[in-house]
């Protein structure tokens, strides 16, 4: 069904960036807004490595959320620099910024994000996440007032992304701030990323959750085959690590870790694709890939800062 000219004149559509320090809940918020998992989550920084678009279509507006890697201070390695460039690059084209922070917590990394927003001329909404963790709600109001004084935010919205509390209130605020115009995507579309990309991310999510603290930052996933065979999808994936010792950790004793990663990822893939999945995974070594600009590009980390 197409919208009439009158309906188009009263709709809003545009891009809203979700910005914040690492591990503040941006991907969880995006998934909650969209109503489906399109951005992986894990309780570790740097889980999100790519700019991901999630599309929410309301009766009066279409909001294209731009989920970004967390902005952070560490720039020693090529991967860290890529993540910062990817997050900062969205400020050149979005209509609205949602600056996400954690309730009752303000860090130097939060301050860094705020400083990066200095040159952004559009509206900025402050979203205060994880309010469900605050037992004494009387402490929240002074914190919200203090945060509101840091910039001329168009609105301050407290919410709990993991539970969905007040999330739709945030969407309504954003919708009012977007330009008037027709929808940018079909109304049933929820993202622009491919199924191939999503299944690679699901594997990386399981690895990030199952492996010890540092190892997830030294691995990435590449899909070598994604073949649809009727009601079956055949997927071959390579897990790249940086050292031979890491390969053994990913595989686990007797292959136990890799089998568990495959089992969990396959179950999520079948829910995502609505079909049976045959998943095969291999672990291979590519030394120093995360600190090699050329290797990053070959593994799908396109540089948003390149001219």
N, C-alpha and C positions, 0 to 999 in steps of 0.2 A: 504494500500500500504506500502510495506517495503522499507527501504532505502538501496541502494547499498553500498558495502564496501567503494567505493570512496566517496559517500555522507557522510557516517558515519565518515570518516577520517577528513572531513572538518567541521563537526558540533561541537558545544560547548554545554556543559550541566553541571549544578551544582546548588548550593544553594547560595542565596544572602539574608542576614539578613537585615531587615529594623529596625534600632535602633534609639532611640532618647528619649527625655524627654516626659512626658505625654502631650497629646493634641497638638502635633506638626504637625499631619496630616499623620501619618504612614498608618492608615487603609484607609483613603481617597485615598492615593497614590496607595496602593495595589489594591483597587477596580478599579481605573482608568487604571492601567497597565493591569489588567486581562480583563477589559471590562465588568465586572459583579460584583454585590455586593456579596461578600463572607465574608467580615469583617464589623461588625456594626460600626456606627459612631455616635458621639454625642458631643456637645461642652462642655464636662466635662471630667476631668482626670479619668483614670481607667476604661474607657469604654471597652477597650480591656483587657480581662483577661486571654486569652489562646494564645499559640503559634499556628498560623494558616498558613498553606501552601497554596500559590496561584501559579498556574503554567501558565506561559506564553510561548507559543510555536511560535517562529519566524522561517523563512525559514532556518536560519543558526544557531539557538541556542534555547535551552530550558532552561528558567530561572525559578527556583523554589524559589519564594520569601517566606521568613519566616517573617510574621508579628508578632510583639512581644508587650507585654504590655510595657508601658512607664517606663523607669528606673527613680526612684524618691527617695528622701531622707527619706521619712516617712517609718519606719520599726517597728513601735510600735505594730501593729496588725499582726496576722498570715497571713491574706490576703495580706497585704503590702509585707511581706517577701516572700510569694509565688510569687507575681508578679515580684519582683526583680530577684528571682532565675530563673523564667521562661524566662525572657528576657536575662539574662546573660548566661544561659545554651547553647544558640545557637552558641556561639562563639567557642565551641569545635568542631563543624562539618561543619560550612558554609565555602564556598570558597571566598566569597566577603562580605564586610559589606557596606551598604549604611547608612551613618550617616546623619540623617535628622535634620535640624535646621530651625529656622524661620528667614526670611530676616530682617535685622537691629535689631535683638534681640539675645543677648547671656546672658544666665543665669547661676547661680550656678549649676542648674541641668544639663544644657548642658555640663558644665565643668566636672561634675561627670561622664557623659557618655563617654566623651573623655578620662578620666583617666582609665575607664574600658577597653578601647581599647588598652591600652599600651601593653598588652601581646598578642595581636592578630597579627600574623605574615603575614597574607594575605593582599591583597589590600583593601584600604578603600576609598570609593567615598564620597565626601561631597555633599549632595543635599540640596540646600537652597530653602525652600518652601515659599509660600505666597508672591512671588515677585509682584503679581498682585495688592497687597494692597499698594504698594509703588508709590505714585503719582510722586515724584521727583526721577526719575531713576538715576540721577547723584549721588545720595547718595549711590547707590547700589555698584558701582565699588570699592570704598575704603573699604567698608565692606567686600566684597569678597576677597580682597587682605589681609585684616587683618585676616580673617578666614583661608585662605590658609597657613598662617604662623604658625598656631597652630599645624600642623602635616604635614607629607609628604603625602598628599592626592594624589592619582593617577589622580584625576580629580575633579573639582568643577563645579557642574551643577545647575544653577538657574532654578527654575520651579514654576508652579502654579498647584498643584495637583487637586484642585477642578475644574479648567477649562480645565486641560489637557495640558496646555502650556509647551512645552519642555519635556514632560514626555517620549515620545518615544526616545528622544535623550539620556535620562538616561538609558533606556533599551538597547540601542545600545552600550553604554559604558560598562555596566555590561556584556553583551554578549561576548565582546572581552576579558574580564578578566577571564571567566570561563574556566575550563579544556576542552581540546579537547576530544570528545567522543560521543557515541550514546545518544539519548534522554532517559531520566529516566522514563518517563510516556507516556501513549498513547497521541497522538497529540491533541485529542479532550478533554482531561481531564483538568479541571481548578482548582481543589482543591482535597485534600485528606479527608476533613471532611465530615461527613455524613449529610444527609438531616435532620435527627433528631436533630443534633447539631445546624444546621443553623436555624431551626425554633425556637429553644429555645433562640438563640441569638436575633432573630428578636423581640420576646416578650420583652426581656430585653432592647433592644434598645428603644422601644416605652415607656417603663417605665422610662428609663433614661431621655428621652426627655420631658416627661409630668410631672414628679414629681419634687418637690422642691429640692434644692441643695444637701442636705446631704443624703436623703433617698435612692437614687440609690445604694450607697455603702453598704447598709444593706440588699440588696435583691439579690436573684439569682433565676434561673428558672430551673425546672426539668421536662422533658417530661416523663409522666407515660404511655402514649399510643400513638403509631404512627401506625395506621392501614390503609392500602391501600385497598379500596373497589371499584374496577373498576376506574371510573373517579372521585371518591371522596376519600379524605384523611381525616380520623378522628383523631384528635389530642386532647389529654387531657394533660394539663400542670398545674403544681403546682408552684406558686410564693411563695418562702420562704422569710419571713422577720424575724427580731430578737425580736420584741416586739409587744404586742397586739395593742398598739397605732398606730404602723406603718401599721398594717393590715387594720385599718379603713381608713388611708390615701390612701392606694393603691386601696381599693374598691371605695372610694369616696362617697359623699352624694347620697343615693339612688342607689348606684352602678354605677354612671356615669363615674368615672375615669376608672374602670375596663372594662366597656363596650367599651369605646373609645380606650383603649389599645388593646382590642380584635379585634375591627374593623380594626384599622390600621395594626396590625400584620397579620390578616387574608388576607387582600388585598395584602400585600407583599408576604405572603406565596403562594398565588395563582399565582402570577407572577413568583415566584421562581420555583414552582413545576409544573406549567402548568396544574393544576387540581383544581377543587372546593375543598374547605377546610371547614370542620366542626370543629370549635375550641371551646373547653370548658376550662375555667381557674378557679382555686381555689387559694385562698390565705391562707397560713398556717404559724404558728409561730414556729420557732426553735431557741430558745434563744442562742445568742452569737455564731452563726454558723461561722461568718467571723473571729473570733479569736480562733477557735478550729481546730487544725490540722487534727484531725480525722474526724470532720464534713466536712471539706473542701474536703478531699479525697472521702468521701461517696457521695458528691455532684458533683463529676467529676473533681475536681481540683487535678489532679495527680501531685505529687511533682517531678519536673525535677531535683532537687538536691539530691534526694534519691539515695543511692547506691544499 
